[in-house]
Amino acid sequence: MAERTFKITNGPDKPALQWAVAYPDRERVHFGLENDGLDVQVLRMDELSDGFSFKLEGVIASGSMKGAPFQAAYSIENRGGTLSVTSAA
């Protein structure tokens, strides 16, 4: 298994994340990355104690990595973080 990590430079607000996790079959969110962007299906969202940071898990819904699982550490305060995608090498 190979893991690729991307820097999130612009992502969704908290309500968009909540909608995405509440309705994973129909709602997607977009994460802007340094040189690209990805649409994702959010399956789990854990809010951290500061109220601005989240751990996210889900599946990539666009591009060449479509269908691959991801994990992200994301802050709605600065709309940034990191997104890691694990795929078969």
N, C-alpha and C positions, 0 to 999 in steps of 0.2 A: 504494500500500500504506500503510495506517495502522497505527501501532503504539500499543498501550495497555500501560502498565506498572502493575502492582499490587504492593502491599506484602504479603508473606507474613508472617502473624502467628503461625501454628501449622502445622507440617508434620510429615511422617513421620520416623521414626528411620532410621538407616543400613541395618539389615536389610530394612526395608520397601522402601527405594529399590532395594536390590540384587535383591530378589525381582521388583520391577516391571520392572527392566531385563533380568533374566534370562528373564522370561516376559511379554513385552509384550502378547501376545494375550489373556491371561487376568487379569493382575494390574494393578490401578490403585492410585494413592495419592491422598490428599486433602490439598489445601493450603487452610488457613483464611486468608482474606484479611481486610482491615480491615472490610468491610461484607458479605462474602459468602464463598463457598468454591467450589473447583473440584476435580473429579476429573480426573486426568490419566493418560495412558499415557506412560511414560518409555521413550524409545528409545536415549538415550545419557546416560552419567553419567561425568564426568571429575572425579576427586578431585584437589584442589589440595594443595600441599606441606604445609600445616598439618595435614592429616588430618581436619579438621572441615568444610571448605568444598568445595562441588561446583558444577560447571557442568552443568546439565541441559538436555536437548533432548527434545521429544516432541510429543504432540498432546493437545489438550483433549478430554476424554471426557464432559463434561456441560455442561448449560446452553446459553445462546444462542450461545456461541462454539464449540460442539462441532465437532470436525474441524479447527479452526485450529491451526497449529503454534505452539509456544511455546519460549522459552529462559528459563532461570532461573539466578540466582546464589543459592545456598542454603547455609546453615550448620546442621549438625545440633547444634552447640553451643548455640545459642539458638533453634533451630527457626524461624528467620526468614530473610528475604531479599527478593528482587524477582523477579517473573515478568512477562515481556514476551510479548504476543500480537500477532502480525502477521496482519492480515486485509486483504482487498481493500476499498478505500474506496468 
